[in-house]
Each structure stands twice: as structure tokens, then as C-alpha cells.
Amino acid sequence: MIKTAKKMGIKTVAVYSDADAFSMFVKEADEAYRIGPPPTNQSYLKMDTILEVIKASGAQAVHPGYGFLSENCIFQDMMQKNNVKFVGPPQVAIKAMGDKIESKKVALAAKVNTVPGFVGEINDDKEAIKIAN
């Protein structure tokens, strides 16, 4: 993302935990902000801290990375409420793909190959054993 943004003349801002302080993306960004220690719940998952960085840096758009907040509708709502463009999937996709059963149903309806298995809820141990067999 940073390389592409730079080719397009877009200023980049990175957030990082202490574990990633010397990572390539931190070095390549025009600005980089430390957001906490390595545990993700103390850094990359702290939406309020990331919003503070967005405001401090004047960022107009956020690419949420892969995993973490890229799959979080609450974060996407927060960005929208603060007039920050969320560079990622739309909420309908996040909601569908965040639930493994729903995502499999969506894939099956689109006739996409999926891993064979049961699609639905299992009510008790006996039903689970029957399905497993």
C-alpha cells in the first residue's frame, strides 16, 4: 500500500507496535506513529489510539491492514463518522465473511468451490457425532 500510494503522490502514515518499530513499512512511510507494546489488544486493536493518529496526522483515508481491524465493522463505522475513507471491503462483505457459516453460504450460493463440510448449526453431541461420521 505504501509503495503504491507513494507512486501516486499520496503521503503515507504508518502505525506500529514496539515489535514492528524497525519494520519496512515503518521505514517507508512518510510518518510513523508508535501505538503501543506488542500485544495487539494494546496496540493494533486500539481503535481510539488509531483515530488519534489519524487526527494528528491529518490522514484522509485508512487501509486497515490484513486481519485485525480490516474485519471490524465498528472500526469502519468509526472511520465513516470521522469522515475518513476506509480502504477495504464494504460492510456487507465484512459482515458476511466475518461469520464462517455465513461466508460458506455466500460462497456456495455463488457456486464457488468450498471445503466440504456441514453448513448449519449442530444442536447436540449426537448430531455432531452423526455429522462427523
C-alpha beads as a LAMMPS data file, in Angstrom:
LAMMPS data file: protein, C-alpha beads

133 atoms
132 bonds

1 atom types
1 bond types

-500.0 500.0 xlo xhi
-500.0 500.0 ylo yhi
-500.0 500.0 zlo zhi

Masses

1 110.0

Atoms # bond

1 1 1 0.000 0.000 0.000
2 1 1 2.752 2.440 0.891
3 1 1 4.684 1.863 -2.332
4 1 1 1.556 2.314 -4.453
5 1 1 0.470 5.428 -2.548
6 1 1 3.922 6.977 -2.985
7 1 1 3.846 6.264 -6.748
8 1 1 0.540 8.119 -6.808
9 1 1 1.996 11.057 -4.857
10 1 1 -0.012 10.282 -1.732
11 1 1 1.593 10.948 1.654
12 1 1 1.633 7.861 3.894
13 1 1 1.308 7.347 7.623
14 1 1 2.016 4.103 9.447
15 1 1 1.111 2.973 12.936
16 1 1 3.254 0.379 14.653
17 1 1 3.719 -1.507 17.880
18 1 1 7.108 -1.802 19.557
19 1 1 7.524 -5.220 17.914
20 1 1 7.388 -3.600 14.472
21 1 1 9.430 -0.467 15.160
22 1 1 12.132 -1.441 12.641
23 1 1 9.840 -2.979 10.027
24 1 1 9.976 -1.993 6.372
25 1 1 6.533 -0.366 6.354
26 1 1 7.560 1.898 9.243
27 1 1 10.738 2.976 7.428
28 1 1 8.938 3.525 4.103
29 1 1 6.071 5.648 5.451
30 1 1 6.350 9.422 5.369
31 1 1 5.271 9.473 9.017
32 1 1 5.122 6.688 11.597
33 1 1 3.442 6.668 14.983
34 1 1 4.041 4.254 17.851
35 1 1 0.712 2.997 19.185
36 1 1 1.777 0.644 21.962
37 1 1 3.507 -2.545 23.062
38 1 1 3.414 -5.812 21.074
39 1 1 0.188 -7.384 22.374
40 1 1 -2.367 -6.488 19.708
41 1 1 -5.009 -5.594 22.262
42 1 1 -2.583 -2.917 23.491
43 1 1 -1.714 -1.583 20.022
44 1 1 -3.240 -2.566 16.672
45 1 1 -6.717 -3.225 18.072
46 1 1 -6.963 0.077 19.969
47 1 1 -9.332 1.954 17.691
48 1 1 -9.306 5.156 19.745
49 1 1 -5.499 5.322 19.605
50 1 1 -5.526 4.819 15.855
51 1 1 -8.183 7.529 15.498
52 1 1 -5.931 9.884 17.497
53 1 1 -3.122 9.217 14.987
54 1 1 -5.480 9.850 12.083
55 1 1 -6.460 13.212 13.549
56 1 1 -2.891 14.164 14.485
57 1 1 -1.535 13.283 11.047
58 1 1 -4.450 14.660 9.048
59 1 1 -4.923 11.326 7.261
60 1 1 -7.950 11.242 4.982
61 1 1 -8.039 7.502 4.362
62 1 1 -7.115 4.339 6.239
63 1 1 -6.031 0.972 4.915
64 1 1 -6.678 -1.280 7.909
65 1 1 -4.052 -3.880 7.047
66 1 1 -4.879 -7.556 6.894
67 1 1 -6.857 -9.142 9.678
68 1 1 -7.221 -7.083 12.841
69 1 1 -9.425 -4.070 12.052
70 1 1 -9.921 -4.913 8.371
71 1 1 -12.654 -7.293 9.555
72 1 1 -14.222 -4.959 12.090
73 1 1 -17.478 -3.147 11.238
74 1 1 -17.202 -0.983 14.347
75 1 1 -13.867 0.394 13.120
76 1 1 -15.348 1.030 9.687
77 1 1 -18.263 2.908 11.311
78 1 1 -15.794 4.942 13.352
79 1 1 -13.952 5.949 10.191
80 1 1 -17.167 6.932 8.443
81 1 1 -18.312 9.036 11.415
82 1 1 -14.961 10.859 11.326
83 1 1 -15.042 11.424 7.541
84 1 1 -12.110 9.080 6.946
85 1 1 -12.251 6.828 3.887
86 1 1 -11.985 3.127 4.752
87 1 1 -9.843 1.460 2.079
88 1 1 -11.154 -2.051 2.343
89 1 1 -14.192 -4.223 1.796
90 1 1 -17.693 -2.795 2.248
91 1 1 -19.554 -3.557 5.468
92 1 1 -21.798 -6.133 3.829
93 1 1 -18.707 -8.137 2.863
94 1 1 -17.137 -7.773 6.303
95 1 1 -20.335 -8.999 7.962
96 1 1 -20.722 -11.922 5.564
97 1 1 -17.084 -13.006 5.710
98 1 1 -16.694 -12.500 9.449
99 1 1 -19.160 -15.298 10.167
100 1 1 -17.700 -18.571 8.876
101 1 1 -21.071 -20.246 8.334
102 1 1 -22.491 -17.212 6.531
103 1 1 -19.363 -16.877 4.397
104 1 1 -19.665 -20.510 3.329
105 1 1 -23.335 -19.985 2.441
106 1 1 -22.404 -16.931 0.346
107 1 1 -19.668 -18.900 -1.429
108 1 1 -21.987 -21.852 -2.107
109 1 1 -24.707 -19.542 -3.459
110 1 1 -22.121 -18.001 -5.804
111 1 1 -21.116 -21.524 -6.910
112 1 1 -17.578 -21.047 -5.583
113 1 1 -15.676 -24.195 -4.613
114 1 1 -15.579 -24.669 -0.864
115 1 1 -14.071 -27.146 1.536
116 1 1 -16.581 -29.970 2.038
117 1 1 -18.341 -29.964 5.360
118 1 1 -21.528 -29.332 7.262
119 1 1 -23.173 -25.926 6.835
120 1 1 -25.503 -25.095 9.689
121 1 1 -25.942 -25.324 13.416
122 1 1 -25.393 -28.516 15.384
123 1 1 -27.869 -28.969 18.209
124 1 1 -26.272 -31.642 20.368
125 1 1 -23.462 -34.186 20.751
126 1 1 -25.377 -36.946 18.984
127 1 1 -25.915 -34.779 15.925
128 1 1 -22.223 -33.769 15.918
129 1 1 -21.134 -37.443 16.009
130 1 1 -23.572 -38.346 13.221
131 1 1 -22.280 -35.498 11.020
132 1 1 -18.643 -36.312 11.813
133 1 1 -19.153 -39.953 10.852

Bonds

1 1 1 2
2 1 2 3
3 1 3 4
4 1 4 5
5 1 5 6
6 1 6 7
7 1 7 8
8 1 8 9
9 1 9 10
10 1 10 11
11 1 11 12
12 1 12 13
13 1 13 14
14 1 14 15
15 1 15 16
16 1 16 17
17 1 17 18
18 1 18 19
19 1 19 20
20 1 20 21
21 1 21 22
22 1 22 23
23 1 23 24
24 1 24 25
25 1 25 26
26 1 26 27
27 1 27 28
28 1 28 29
29 1 29 30
30 1 30 31
31 1 31 32
32 1 32 33
33 1 33 34
34 1 34 35
35 1 35 36
36 1 36 37
37 1 37 38
38 1 38 39
39 1 39 40
40 1 40 41
41 1 41 42
42 1 42 43
43 1 43 44
44 1 44 45
45 1 45 46
46 1 46 47
47 1 47 48
48 1 48 49
49 1 49 50
50 1 50 51
51 1 51 52
52 1 52 53
53 1 53 54
54 1 54 55
55 1 55 56
56 1 56 57
57 1 57 58
58 1 58 59
59 1 59 60
60 1 60 61
61 1 61 62
62 1 62 63
63 1 63 64
64 1 64 65
65 1 65 66
66 1 66 67
67 1 67 68
68 1 68 69
69 1 69 70
70 1 70 71
71 1 71 72
72 1 72 73
73 1 73 74
74 1 74 75
75 1 75 76
76 1 76 77
77 1 77 78
78 1 78 79
79 1 79 80
80 1 80 81
81 1 81 82
82 1 82 83
83 1 83 84
84 1 84 85
85 1 85 86
86 1 86 87
87 1 87 88
88 1 88 89
89 1 89 90
90 1 90 91
91 1 91 92
92 1 92 93
93 1 93 94
94 1 94 95
95 1 95 96
96 1 96 97
97 1 97 98
98 1 98 99
99 1 99 100
100 1 100 101
101 1 101 102
102 1 102 103
103 1 103 104
104 1 104 105
105 1 105 106
106 1 106 107
107 1 107 108
108 1 108 109
109 1 109 110
110 1 110 111
111 1 111 112
112 1 112 113
113 1 113 114
114 1 114 115
115 1 115 116
116 1 116 117
117 1 117 118
118 1 118 119
119 1 119 120
120 1 120 121
121 1 121 122
122 1 122 123
123 1 123 124
124 1 124 125
125 1 125 126
126 1 126 127
127 1 127 128
128 1 128 129
129 1 129 130
130 1 130 131
131 1 131 132
132 1 132 133
